[in-house]
Amino acid sequence: MSLHIPKKNRLKRWIKLNYYRLVRMKDSPHKVAGGMALGMFLGVMPIAGPIYALIFATLLKLNRGAAVLGTILFNTATTIPIWIFSYSLGSFLMGHGWNSSDYIYRLMKARTIKEVWDILSATGISLLIGVIITSVLISLISYLITYRIMVAYQDHIKKKRLRHHEIYHQ
């Protein structure tokens, strides 16, 4: 007998599981939030992934688990829309406007790896500028959110332990 989880509950379960993984990390809120922000930053960047997150988190003395979790949150399903937005942002900042439909259309029509490479190299500066800005914004937001979650959770646990101590050690 297999356990079947309906699709609408899968996302909720996945979010809850990762929330508990995050808040139960035994580290300071700053280190966990910093690790998450680093992972989110690297997760948006082309080529970087969990291995880079692990290396940089170790070098920067941030929480490695949170860094890896941050990169995993940006999988293929989220990377493509973020890259399209990043390309549009970079194009806008380069003075080419917000239109990314031509870029997407050309990528969809590409038949070979060489054609994809040619398109990416021709639009690389716009994409790179947009990805860097998007990565920084996402990592700052994730730091703030993760930090607040960690502080609130750790305060909750302290209060719970204090109540338990008061009840059983009077």
N, C-alpha and C positions, 0 to 999 in steps of 0.2 A: 504494500500500500504506500503510495507516494503522497507527500504533502503538496498540495496545489495552492499557491497563493495567487488570488486574483490580481490582475494587472494594476488596478487602482490602488491596491494595498502595497504593491512592491515598492513604489517610490517612497511611500510613507515609512515603510519598514527600513529601507535603505538609509533614509535621512536619520531616523531614530538610531540606527546602529552606528552610523558615523558620528552622530552627536555624542553618544555614550563613549565611543572610542576616544573622541577628542577630550571631553571633560574629565575623563578618568586618568588622563596622563599625569604622571607624578612629576610635575615640574612647575616652575613659577608661571603665572599668567603671561608675563612678558616673553619668556622663552617659548612657550607653546604658541602664542599669537605670532611671534616672530618667525617660528618655523612654518606656521600656516601661511603667513604672508610670503615667505620665500618660496614655498611650494606653489602657491598660486601664481607668483611672478614667473617662475620657471615653467609652470604648466601651460601658460599662454605662449611662451616663446617657442619658435620652431626649433626642433631637434632636442631641446632640453627635456629631461624627464625625471623619473624617480631616482636614478643613479646620481644625476647631477644634484638633485635636491639633498640626497644623503651626504654627498661630499661637501657641498656648501654649508649645510646645517652643522656638520661636524666642525668645519673650519671656523664658522661664526659662533659656535657654541650655542646653537638654538636646538629646539626639540626636533630630533630626527623623525620621529613618528608623525608629528604634525606636518613636517615638510613633505614627506612622502604622501601623506593623505591629501595635502593641498594639490600636488601634481596629479594625483589620481582623479580628483574632482573635475579636472579639465581633461576629459577624454575626447575621443574623436567627435562625439555628438555635440560637445560644446566648443571645441576648437574651431571648427569650420565657420560657424556664425560669428565668433569673435574675430577671426582673421578677416572675414568680409567687412565687419565693422571697422577693424583696424586699418584695412586698406582704404576704406572710404575716408576715415579720419586723416590718414596720412596724405591722401590725394587732396583733400580739402586744405590741409596745412601747406601743401606744396603749390597751391593755387590752381588745382585742376578741377575743383568742385567736388560734390559729394557722390556723384554717380559711380556706383560700383557694378552696375548691371553689365556693362561692356566687359569688364574684367571677369565676372562670373561666366558670362556667355562664352568668352574665349577659352576659359578653363574647361567648361563643359564640352566644347567642340574639339578640344585637343585629342589627338589620336595616339600620340606617342609620348614617351617620357621626354624626348628632346623638345617637343612642342610645349609641354608643360614647363620645362626648364626655361625655355626661351621667354614664355609669358611671365614667369616668376622673376627672371632676371631683369626683364624690362620694367617691371613694376616693383622691384625689390626695395628701392629706397622709400617709396610711399608705404609699402607694407611694413618695413622695418621701423620707420618713424611712428606709424600708428600702433604697432605691436608694443613698442617700448612704452608709449604713453598709456595705452590700455592696460598693460601689465602693471605699471606703477599704480594706476588708479585702483585696479582690482586688488592689488596686494595691500594698499593702504586701507581700503574698505574692509578687507578680510581681517587685517590686524585689529582694527577697532572693534569689529563684531566679535572676533574670537577672544580678545582681551576681556571685553565686558561679560561674555558668557563664562569664561574661566573664573573671573572674580566672583560673579554671582553664584556659580556652582560651589566654589570653595567656601564662600561665606555660608551657604546653605548647609554644607557638610559640617562646618565648625559649629553652627547653631544646633544642628541635630546631635552632634557628639556632646555638646554642653548640656542639652536637655536630658540626654541619656545618662550622663554623669550625675546630674542633679536628682534624677528619679531614683537611681540605684545606689547612690552614695550619700544619702542624707543621714 
